[in-house]
Amino acid sequence: MNLYGNWGYPTPIKFGAGRISELAEACKATGMKNPLLVTDKGLANLPITQNALDIMHAAGLGRAMFSEVDPNPNEKNLEAGVAVYNAGNHDGVIAFGGGSGLDLGKMVAFMAGQTRPLWDFEDVDDWWTRADADKIAPIIAVPTTAGTGSEVGRASVITNSVTHVKKIIFHPKVLPAIVIADPELGIGMPNFITAGTGMDAFAHCLEAYCSPHYHPMSQGIAVEGMRLVKEYLPRAYNDGTDIEARAHLLSAAAMGATAFQKGLGAVHALSHPIGAVYNTHHGTTNAVVIPPVLDFNRSYIEPRMDALNGYLGLTGGFDGFRAYVVELNASLNIPKNLTEMGVGADRLDDLTAMALQDSSVGGNPVAMTAENTKALFEACL
């Protein structure tokens, strides 16, 4: 199979090994002459990032970079990034990295020209219409991990550093104009990042599949996304240089973010506050809470597990699928519970309140209440 192509859904995607070489061409296609590359602290000095800067420089696009991005980016990171963007008279953003770099890069492009505060654009009702759409800068997204799928998303997750609550900021024009999906950028990624990001993609697909909302296109994408993770995450974890596995996982990540237009649920409602309070890795947190959330939603999702298992090559209905997830987590050295991740029982009331405020709650098959959500957190410890 030739894992190389130009796709137009949900945005133009240049997919294939070595396609980072087309970065300057993508900049010119979007009208960027002075882009700012936004990435996270861990990626800033790595060869893949320096190579991207070299490509920009060779094309006369400069080599400006902002990398003061935390693993769970917050409004302070954003304010600093916007200041650098405006001071440099930049005209577009290259969002480069995993979920943190992509999310913050998109927000720098979004907020650089706005006059209202960030939280005015939270994904609530039609708050996105408050933004001046003409002031949103063009965005090129370059994912280096295969997890969040933020490269094909119209929103970013930003943590409020004061309240420690993760907020989703949405606008249709935050969808990147061009995505460069090059699986070679994932070579050398640490195993625990490969595992956590891969399980993030799996969680996106699973929650979309289980959501009660009607969106048959997303439903189909979710099922194939889970199959790709099932087939190729163990390969990428065991051999970080397996470029075929990296490519399929990169596809699965984009598929997960496309699929969850149908909805997310309790997995993300729990993992968002946990990540905000305890600064845990998002995808790894998702993986840990999936089995208890499956139990929580069993009454609703059990009837559809046979169809999913048939496609994935599993047997045993709900119990068989749950056992598969537990075994997959174990094979990837995912912690067995939240306690192993440093989460204590002392903040359960706070976490419960934060979870019930999360926008993912509305996509869960079983209605979440203060009582059953706290019990779900306890089941995850």
C-alpha positions in Angstrom: 0.0 0.0 0.0 1.3 3.4 -0.9 0.8 5.5 2.2 0.9 8.8 0.4 -1.8 11.2 -0.7 -3.5 14.6 -0.9 -6.8 14.6 0.9 -9.5 17.3 1.1 -11.4 16.2 4.2 -12.0 17.9 6.6 -9.3 20.3 5.3 -6.5 19.9 2.7 -4.0 17.3 4.0 -0.6 16.5 2.5 -0.1 13.0 3.8 3.1 10.9 3.5 6.7 10.3 4.5 9.0 13.3 3.7 6.2 15.8 3.1 7.6 18.2 5.7 9.8 19.3 2.7 6.6 21.0 1.3 6.3 23.3 4.3 7.5 26.5 2.5 5.2 25.7 -0.4 2.3 25.4 2.0 3.2 28.8 3.6 3.1 30.5 0.3 -0.2 28.8 -0.7 -1.8 30.4 2.4 -0.1 33.8 1.8 2.3 33.6 4.7 5.5 35.6 4.2 6.6 35.8 7.9 5.2 32.9 9.8 5.7 32.1 13.5 6.3 28.4 14.3 4.7 27.5 17.6 5.7 24.3 19.4 6.3 23.0 22.9 9.4 23.2 25.1 10.3 19.6 24.6 10.3 19.8 20.8 12.0 23.2 20.4 15.6 21.9 20.0 14.9 18.5 18.4 16.2 17.9 14.9 12.7 17.7 13.4 11.9 21.2 14.6 15.2 22.6 13.6 14.8 21.0 10.1 11.4 22.8 9.8 13.0 26.1 10.7 15.7 25.4 8.2 13.1 24.8 5.5 11.4 28.1 6.4 14.7 30.0 6.4 15.9 28.6 3.0 12.6 29.8 1.5 13.1 33.4 2.8 10.4 32.9 5.5 12.6 33.5 8.5 13.0 31.1 11.4 10.9 32.6 14.1 9.7 30.2 16.8 7.7 30.4 20.0 8.1 27.4 22.3 7.0 28.5 25.8 4.1 26.0 25.7 3.3 23.8 28.7 2.0 20.2 28.3 -1.4 21.5 29.3 -1.3 25.0 27.7 -2.9 27.9 29.5 -3.8 31.5 28.9 -0.4 32.7 30.2 1.3 30.7 27.4 -1.1 32.1 25.0 -0.6 35.7 26.1 3.2 35.3 25.7 2.7 33.7 22.3 0.4 36.5 21.0 2.9 39.1 22.3 5.7 37.4 20.2 3.4 37.1 17.2 2.4 40.7 17.2 5.9 42.1 18.1 7.3 40.2 15.1 4.6 41.4 12.7 3.9 37.8 11.8 1.2 36.9 9.2 0.4 33.3 10.1 1.2 30.4 12.4 2.8 27.0 11.8 1.4 24.9 14.7 4.0 22.2 15.1 4.0 19.3 17.6 1.6 17.2 19.6 -1.7 18.4 21.1 -0.2 21.2 23.2 1.8 22.8 20.4 -1.1 22.5 17.9 -3.7 23.8 20.3 -1.7 26.8 21.4 -0.5 27.6 17.9 -4.1 27.7 16.6 -5.1 30.0 19.5 -2.2 32.4 18.8 -3.5 32.7 15.2 -7.0 33.2 16.6 -6.3 35.6 19.4 -3.6 37.8 17.8 -6.2 40.1 16.3 -9.0 39.9 18.8 -10.0 42.5 21.4 -12.1 40.5 23.7 -10.7 38.1 26.3 -10.1 34.5 25.5 -12.8 33.0 27.7 -15.5 35.0 25.8 -15.0 32.5 23.0 -15.6 29.3 24.9 -17.5 26.6 23.1 -20.9 27.6 24.5 -23.9 28.2 22.3 -22.9 30.7 19.6 -20.1 32.5 21.5 -17.7 31.9 18.6 -19.7 34.6 16.7 -18.2 37.2 19.0 -14.9 36.9 17.3 -13.7 39.1 14.4 -13.3 36.4 11.8 -11.4 38.7 9.5 -8.6 39.0 12.1 -7.9 35.3 12.4 -4.5 34.5 10.9 -3.9 31.5 8.6 -2.8 28.3 10.2 -0.7 25.4 8.9 -0.7 22.4 11.2 2.2 19.8 11.4 1.4 17.0 13.9 4.4 15.2 15.3 2.4 12.7 17.4 -0.6 10.6 16.5 -3.1 11.4 19.2 -5.2 14.5 19.6 -6.0 15.1 15.9 -6.0 18.8 16.7 -4.6 19.4 13.2 -8.1 18.7 11.8 -10.1 20.4 14.6 -11.9 23.7 14.8 -11.1 24.2 18.5 -8.3 24.1 21.1 -8.3 23.1 24.7 -6.7 25.7 27.0 -6.4 25.4 30.8 -7.4 28.4 33.0 -4.4 28.8 35.2 -6.5 30.3 38.0 -9.4 27.9 38.2 -7.5 24.9 36.8 -10.4 24.2 34.5 -9.9 23.2 30.9 -11.9 25.2 28.4 -12.6 24.4 24.8 -12.3 27.5 22.5 -14.1 27.1 19.2 -14.3 28.9 15.9 -14.7 27.4 12.4 -11.7 29.4 11.1 -9.4 27.8 13.6 -9.5 24.7 11.3 -6.0 24.8 9.8 -5.8 25.8 6.1 -3.3 23.1 5.3 -2.1 20.0 7.3 1.2 18.4 6.6 1.0 14.8 8.0 4.5 13.3 7.8 4.9 10.0 9.7 8.7 10.4 9.7 8.3 13.2 12.3 7.2 10.5 14.8 10.4 8.4 14.5 12.2 8.4 17.8 9.2 9.4 19.9 9.4 7.9 23.4 7.4 4.7 24.0 5.2 6.3 26.7 4.3 9.1 24.3 3.5 6.7 21.5 1.3 4.7 23.9 -0.5 7.7 25.4 -1.2 9.5 22.1 -2.3 6.3 20.4 -4.8 5.6 23.2 -6.0 9.2 22.9 -6.9 8.5 19.3 -8.6 5.3 20.4 -10.6 7.1 23.1 -11.8 9.7 20.6 -13.0 7.0 18.2 -14.6 5.0 21.0 -16.4 7.9 22.6 -17.7 9.0 19.2 -18.9 5.4 18.5 -20.7 5.3 21.9 -22.3 8.7 21.7 -26.1 8.8 21.4 -26.1 11.6 18.9 -26.9 11.0 15.3 -23.9 11.3 12.9 -23.5 8.2 10.7 -20.5 9.6 8.9 -18.6 10.0 12.1 -19.8 6.6 13.3 -18.1 4.9 10.3 -14.9 6.9 10.7 -14.8 6.0 14.4 -14.9 2.3 13.7 -12.1 2.3 11.2 -10.0 4.5 13.4 -10.3 2.0 16.2 -9.2 -0.8 13.9 -6.1 1.2 12.8 -5.1 1.7 16.4 -5.7 -1.9 17.3 -3.6 -3.1 14.4 -0.8 -0.6 14.5 -0.3 0.9 18.0 1.4 -2.3 19.3 3.7 -2.3 16.3 4.7 1.4 16.7 5.2 0.9 20.4 7.4 -2.1 19.9 9.4 -0.6 17.0 9.5 3.2 17.0 11.0 3.1 13.5 8.0 1.3 11.9 7.0 4.0 9.4 4.0 2.0 8.2 2.6 1.8 11.7 3.4 5.5 12.3 1.5 6.4 9.2 -1.6 4.5 10.0 -1.7 5.9 13.6 -1.4 9.4 12.1 -4.4 8.7 10.1 -6.3 7.3 13.1 -5.6 10.4 15.1 -7.1 12.6 12.4 -10.0 10.2 12.1 -10.7 10.4 15.8 -10.8 14.2 15.8 -13.1 14.1 12.8 -15.3 11.4 14.4 -15.9 13.2 17.7 -18.0 15.8 15.9 -20.6 13.2 17.0 -19.6 13.7 20.6 -17.3 12.8 23.4 -18.3 11.6 26.9 -17.3 10.6 30.4 -13.7 9.6 29.4 -13.0 13.2 28.5 -15.2 14.7 31.1 -13.0 13.0 33.7 -9.6 13.4 32.0 -9.9 17.1 31.4 -10.1 18.1 35.1 -7.6 15.5 36.1 -5.1 16.9 33.6 -5.8 20.4 34.7 -5.4 19.7 38.4 -2.7 17.1 38.4 -1.0 17.9 35.1 -1.2 14.3 33.8 -0.7 13.3 30.2 -4.1 13.6 28.5 -4.0 10.5 26.4 -2.6 8.3 29.1 -5.3 9.6 31.5 -8.0 8.7 28.9 -6.6 5.2 28.6 -6.7 4.7 32.4 -10.4 5.7 32.7 -11.7 3.9 29.7 -12.5 0.5 31.5 -14.5 2.1 34.4 -16.3 4.4 31.9 -17.2 1.3 29.8 -18.8 -0.2 33.0 -20.5 3.1 33.7 -22.1 3.2 30.2 -22.7 -0.6 29.9 -26.5 -0.5 29.9 -26.5 1.7 26.8 -23.5 0.5 24.8 -23.7 -3.2 25.4 -26.1 -3.9 22.4 -23.7 -2.3 19.9 -20.5 -4.1 21.0 -21.1 -7.2 18.9 -21.1 -5.1 15.7 -17.9 -3.3 16.8 -16.2 -6.6 17.8 -17.1 -8.1 14.5 -15.2 -5.3 12.7 -12.2 -5.4 15.1 -11.9 -9.2 15.1 -12.8 -9.5 18.8 -15.3 -11.9 20.5 -17.2 -12.0 23.7 -19.5 -9.0 23.4 -19.1 -6.2 26.0 -16.9 -8.2 28.3 -14.7 -9.3 25.4 -14.2 -5.7 24.3 -13.5 -4.5 27.9 -11.0 -7.2 28.4 -9.2 -6.3 25.2 -8.9 -2.6 26.3 -7.4 -3.8 29.7 -5.0 -6.1 27.9 -4.0 -3.4 25.5 -3.3 -0.9 28.3 -1.2 -3.5 30.1 0.8 -4.2 27.0 1.6 -0.5 26.6 2.6 -0.1 30.3 -0.3 2.2 30.9 -0.9 2.8 34.7 -3.7 0.5 36.1 -5.6 3.3 37.8 -5.5 7.0 38.6 -3.8 6.4 42.0 -0.7 5.2 40.1 -0.8 8.5 38.2 -0.7 10.5 41.5 -4.4 11.3 41.7 -5.7 11.3 45.3 -9.1 11.0 46.8 -8.9 14.4 48.5 -10.1 16.4 45.5 -13.0 14.2 44.4 -15.7 16.8 45.0 -13.7 19.4 43.1 -13.0 17.0 40.2 -16.7 16.0 40.1 -17.9 19.6 39.9 -15.4 20.3 37.1 -16.3 17.2 35.2 -20.0 18.1 35.2 -19.1 21.6 33.8 -17.1 20.0 30.9 -18.7 20.2 27.5 -18.0 16.5 26.9 -20.7 15.6 29.5 -23.5 16.1 26.9 -22.2 13.4 24.6 -22.1 10.6 27.2 -24.8 7.9 26.7 -25.7 7.7 30.4 -26.7 11.0 32.1 -23.9 12.2 34.5 -24.9 13.4 37.9 -23.0 14.6 40.9 -23.6 11.2 42.6 -22.7 8.8 39.8 -19.8 11.0 38.5 -18.1 11.0 41.9 -18.6 7.2 42.1 -17.0 6.9 38.7 -14.0 8.8 39.8 -13.7 6.5 42.8 -13.9 3.5 40.5 -10.9 4.9 38.6 -8.7 5.1 41.7 
